[in-house]
């Protein structure tokens, strides 16, 4: 390696981020070798986790761009190779800790991830759209965010996020696709076409457990679980597998919908979970003259928050009211969340406000050992 260019080349490589693991390739042991000729030609060997890595083109392009920007580099050649089994084992140990042990990282004493189980009493209230937009809004604020599409029967998150890429499997570890800075896993990524999933309760539990143990999300600030409507198997499994998860209830304004949604939040009294708040979706339609039409009535979100506060014995806030907006639907159909594509709209503004309230909630230190010793 040419000694004069070596430090700058090393620094440039440290800026190349693996698009799935979201860490520099230099930290992940993915740099197999670097050779710099006297004329300034850089030959880089990149070690991929698997031969069929779906983002090999992205890694190559990012490495070429980073190296080409180094003064004195006359050309860049990138060769792709595949990690050996021992190198993959070392990578898994680096990511998961000593021994590369499996488990649910969000239950570890040192985990500061806020886990939100987004629930509703009935379908059709926009729960998945709310989940996706809140996650993308938090990611846009610089937070590390993940989504588990736990609605196994009615999965929709990949489409709402515009994700067509399959997860990458490294032995027993699954790397989730990333869209808009959000790591996402869904059963929809493992079935072909629009194939239905017809599973009983134990299979649903096992699928959720595998998402939590086998999928590598890394250190997240927030993890959202898009739950199926109601209080069935998945809601119970979430309480068992993620006892610290907080329930975020989505409802619409009509009182009848609030009655049903109350059951989704009140399950916290049986599982020992807490309720993070209520989100009222489809609150009103803004008319051209600036007036509002209450298509589905008014007050359902406030009524639900009041009832849940009394039921669970703690204050359950109404975090926000999201108006009806055709652009919200169009963004979902196109796989581009409205908080990113049209942040100036009333719906996006309401969603960003709710996300801001969630972001302001501190990552808990309860039960975390700080390693302090008396002198």
C-alpha positions in Angstrom: 0.0 0.0 0.0 1.3 3.4 -0.9 2.1 5.0 2.5 1.2 8.5 1.5 -2.4 7.7 0.5 -3.1 4.9 3.0 -4.4 7.1 5.9 -6.8 8.9 3.6 -8.0 5.7 1.9 -8.6 4.1 5.3 -10.6 7.2 6.4 -12.7 7.1 3.2 -13.5 3.4 3.6 -14.7 4.1 7.2 -17.4 6.3 5.6 -18.8 3.4 3.5 -21.9 2.1 5.4 -23.3 -1.4 4.9 -26.9 -0.7 3.8 -28.4 -3.5 5.8 -26.3 -3.5 9.0 -25.9 0.3 9.0 -22.4 0.2 10.2 -19.0 1.0 8.4 -17.6 -1.9 6.4 -14.3 -1.4 8.2 -16.0 -2.2 11.5 -17.7 -5.3 10.1 -14.6 -7.0 8.8 -15.8 -6.6 5.2 -12.5 -5.1 3.9 -10.6 -8.1 2.6 -7.6 -6.1 1.4 -6.5 -2.8 -0.1 -3.7 -2.2 -2.6 -2.6 1.2 -3.7 -0.2 1.5 -6.7 2.4 4.2 -7.0 0.2 5.8 -9.7 -2.7 6.1 -7.2 -4.9 3.1 -8.4 -6.8 1.6 -5.5 -7.7 -2.0 -5.6 -10.2 -2.9 -2.9 -11.5 -6.4 -2.0 -14.9 -6.4 -0.2 -16.0 -9.5 1.6 -19.8 -10.0 1.3 -21.7 -11.8 4.0 -23.3 -14.1 1.3 -22.7 -14.7 -2.4 -26.1 -13.5 -3.4 -26.0 -10.3 -1.4 -28.9 -8.2 -2.9 -27.1 -4.9 -2.2 -23.7 -5.8 -3.6 -24.2 -3.1 -6.3 -24.9 -0.4 -3.6 -21.8 -1.4 -1.6 -19.6 -1.3 -4.7 -20.9 2.1 -5.9 -20.5 3.6 -2.4 -17.0 2.3 -2.0 -16.0 3.6 -5.5 -17.5 7.0 -4.8 -15.8 7.3 -1.4 -12.4 6.3 -2.7 -12.6 8.3 -5.9 -13.1 11.5 -3.8 -9.7 11.0 -2.1 -7.1 13.5 -3.5 -4.4 11.6 -5.3 -6.5 8.5 -6.2 -6.4 8.0 -9.9 -8.7 5.1 -10.2 -10.7 2.5 -8.2 -11.2 -1.2 -8.7 -13.5 -3.1 -6.4 -13.4 -6.9 -6.2 -16.2 -8.7 -4.4 -15.6 -11.9 -2.5 -17.5 -13.9 0.1 -16.7 -14.3 3.7 -15.6 -17.7 5.0 -17.6 -19.4 7.7 -15.1 -18.4 10.3 -15.4 -14.8 9.2 -19.2 -14.9 9.3 -19.0 -16.4 12.8 -16.8 -13.5 13.8 -19.3 -11.0 12.3 -22.2 -12.6 14.2 -20.2 -12.5 17.4 -19.4 -8.8 16.8 -23.1 -8.0 16.3 -24.7 -10.3 18.9 -22.0 -10.3 21.5 -19.7 -13.1 22.8 -20.7 -16.5 21.3 -23.2 -14.9 18.9 -26.0 -16.0 21.3 -29.6 -15.8 20.2 -32.3 -14.2 22.3 -34.6 -11.2 22.3 -32.2 -8.2 22.7 -35.0 -5.8 23.6 -35.5 -7.7 26.8 -31.9 -7.5 27.9 -31.3 -5.3 31.1 -29.1 -2.9 29.0 -31.7 -2.3 26.3 -33.0 1.2 26.0 -35.2 0.6 23.0 -38.8 1.9 23.4 -41.1 -0.8 22.0 -44.5 0.3 20.8 -47.2 -2.3 20.0 -49.6 -0.4 17.7 -53.1 -1.9 18.3 -56.7 -1.3 17.3 -60.0 -2.8 18.2 -61.1 -3.3 14.6 -59.6 -3.2 11.2 -59.8 -0.3 8.7 -58.8 2.4 11.1 -55.4 3.1 9.4 -53.2 1.4 12.0 -50.6 0.3 9.5 -50.4 3.7 7.8 -50.0 5.4 11.2 -47.3 2.9 12.2 -45.3 3.4 9.0 -45.5 7.2 9.1 -44.6 7.5 12.8 -41.5 5.2 12.2 -40.4 7.2 9.2 -40.9 10.5 11.0 -38.7 9.3 13.9 -36.1 8.0 11.5 -36.1 11.4 9.7 -35.3 13.0 13.1 -32.1 10.9 13.3 -33.4 8.1 15.5 -32.7 4.4 14.8 -36.1 2.8 14.1 -37.4 -0.7 13.3 -40.8 -2.1 12.4 -42.1 -5.7 12.9 -45.2 -6.3 10.8 -46.9 -8.6 13.3 -50.2 -8.6 11.3 -49.4 -12.0 9.8 -52.7 -12.5 8.1 -53.1 -8.9 6.9 -49.5 -7.8 6.3 -49.2 -4.5 4.5 -46.1 -2.7 5.8 -43.7 -3.8 2.9 -46.1 -2.3 0.3 -46.6 0.9 2.4 -42.8 1.3 2.6 -42.2 0.4 -1.1 -40.0 -2.6 -0.1 -39.6 -5.3 -2.7 -36.2 -6.6 -1.5 -36.0 -9.9 0.4 -34.2 -10.1 3.7 -30.6 -11.4 3.7 -29.9 -14.5 5.6 -26.5 -15.1 7.2 -26.7 -18.6 8.6 -29.3 -18.3 11.4 -29.2 -14.5 11.4 -31.7 -12.4 9.2 -30.8 -8.9 8.1 -34.0 -6.9 7.5 -34.4 -4.6 4.5 -34.0 -0.9 5.1 -36.3 1.8 3.7 -36.2 5.5 4.5 -33.8 4.6 7.3 -36.2 2.1 8.9 -35.4 -1.6 9.3 -38.4 -3.7 8.4 -39.4 -7.3 8.7 -42.7 -8.9 7.6 -44.0 -12.3 6.8 -44.9 -10.8 3.5 -41.2 -10.9 2.6 -41.3 -14.7 2.8 -44.3 -15.5 0.7 -44.7 -15.3 -3.0 -47.1 -13.0 -4.7 -50.3 -12.4 -2.7 -50.3 -15.9 -1.1 -52.4 -16.0 2.0 -51.0 -17.2 5.4 -53.3 -19.7 7.1 -51.7 -20.5 10.5 -53.1 -21.3 13.9 -52.0 -19.6 17.1 -48.8 -21.6 17.9 -47.5 -20.8 14.4 -48.2 -17.2 14.8 -46.3 -17.1 18.1 -43.3 -18.9 16.6 -43.2 -16.5 13.7 -43.1 -13.5 16.0 -40.6 -15.2 18.2 -38.3 -15.8 15.2 -38.6 -12.2 14.1 -37.5 -11.1 17.6 -34.6 -13.6 18.0 -33.3 -14.2 14.5 -33.6 -10.7 12.9 -30.7 -8.4 13.6 -32.0 -4.9 14.2 -29.0 -3.6 16.0 -29.4 -0.9 18.7 -32.7 0.8 18.1 -34.2 3.9 19.7 -37.7 2.7 18.8 -39.3 -0.5 17.6 -42.9 -0.5 16.3 -45.0 -3.7 16.1 -47.9 -3.4 13.7 -50.4 -5.7 15.5 -53.5 -7.3 13.9 -56.8 -5.8 15.1 -58.3 -7.1 18.3 -57.0 -9.0 21.3 -56.1 -12.4 19.9 -53.0 -14.6 19.7 -50.5 -12.0 18.6 -51.5 -9.5 21.3 -51.0 -12.2 23.9 -47.7 -13.3 22.3 -46.4 -9.7 22.3 -47.2 -9.5 26.0 -45.3 -12.7 26.7 -42.3 -12.1 24.4 -42.0 -8.3 25.0 -43.4 -7.6 28.5 -42.0 -4.0 28.4 -43.8 -3.1 25.2 -46.2 -0.2 25.5 -49.5 -0.2 23.7 -50.3 2.6 21.2 -54.0 2.5 20.4 -55.3 3.8 17.1 -59.0 4.6 16.8 -61.4 6.7 14.7 -63.7 9.5 16.0 -67.0 7.7 16.3 -67.8 6.6 19.8 -68.7 3.1 18.5 -65.1 2.6 17.3 -63.8 3.9 20.6 -65.8 1.3 22.4 -64.1 -1.5 20.4 -60.7 0.1 20.6 -61.0 0.3 24.4 -60.7 -3.5 24.6 -57.3 -3.3 22.7 -55.9 -0.9 25.2 -57.5 -2.5 28.3 -55.7 -5.7 27.7 -52.8 -4.0 29.5 -54.6 -4.6 32.8 -54.3 -8.3 32.2 -50.8 -8.4 30.7 -49.1 -5.8 33.0 -48.2 -3.5 30.1 -48.6 0.2 29.9 -50.5 2.3 27.4 -48.4 4.9 25.7 -51.3 6.9 24.3 -54.2 7.1 21.9 -54.0 8.3 18.2 -57.3 9.3 16.5 -57.2 8.8 12.8 -59.6 10.1 10.1 -60.6 12.8 12.5 -62.1 15.2 10.0 -62.0 16.3 6.4 -60.7 19.8 5.7 -62.9 21.5 3.1 -61.7 24.0 0.4 -63.1 26.9 2.4 -61.1 26.0 5.5 -64.0 24.5 7.4 -64.0 20.9 8.7 -66.4 18.1 8.0 -66.7 15.5 10.7 -67.4 12.5 8.5 -67.1 10.0 11.4 -68.3 12.1 14.3 -66.1 13.7 16.9 -64.6 13.0 20.3 -63.9 9.3 20.0 -60.2 9.7 20.7 -60.7 11.9 23.7 -63.4 9.5 25.1 -61.1 6.5 24.6 -58.1 8.2 26.3 -60.3 9.1 29.3 -61.7 5.6 29.6 -58.3 4.0 29.3 -56.9 6.4 31.9 -59.6 5.2 34.4 -59.1 1.5 33.4 -55.4 1.3 33.7 -55.0 3.8 36.5 -52.5 6.1 34.8 -52.8 9.0 32.5 -53.3 7.9 28.9 -52.9 10.9 26.6 -54.6 11.6 23.3 -51.4 12.1 21.3 -53.0 13.6 18.2 -55.8 13.7 15.7 -55.0 12.9 12.1 -57.3 14.4 9.4 -58.5 12.5 6.3 -56.2 13.3 3.4 -56.2 11.7 -0.1 -52.4 12.3 -0.2 -52.0 10.0 2.8 -53.7 7.2 0.8 -51.8 8.0 -2.4 -48.5 7.9 -0.5 -49.3 4.5 0.9 -50.3 3.1 -2.5 -47.0 4.5 -3.9 -44.9 3.2 -1.0 -43.8 6.8 -0.1 -45.0 7.9 3.4 -46.7 11.3 3.5 -44.4 12.5 6.3 -41.5 12.3 3.9 -43.2 13.2 0.6 -45.6 15.9 1.6 -44.6 17.1 5.1 -46.5 20.4 4.7 -49.9 18.7 4.6 -52.2 18.7 7.7 -52.1 14.9 8.0 -48.3 14.9 7.8 -48.1 17.7 10.3 -50.3 15.8 12.8 -48.2 12.6 12.3 -44.9 14.5 12.8 -46.4 16.1 16.0 -47.3 12.6 17.4 -43.8 11.3 16.5 -42.3 14.3 18.2 -44.1 13.5 21.4 -42.8 9.9 21.2 -39.3 11.1 20.5 -39.4 13.3 23.5 -40.1 10.4 25.8 -36.7 9.4 27.3 -35.2 6.0 26.8 -35.6 4.3 30.1 -32.7 3.7 32.5 -34.8 1.8 35.0 -33.0 -1.4 36.2 -29.9 -0.6 34.1 -26.6 -1.0 36.0 -24.3 1.9 35.4 -21.3 0.0 36.7 -20.5 2.4 39.5 -18.6 1.2 42.5 -18.1 3.0 45.9 -14.5 4.0 46.6 
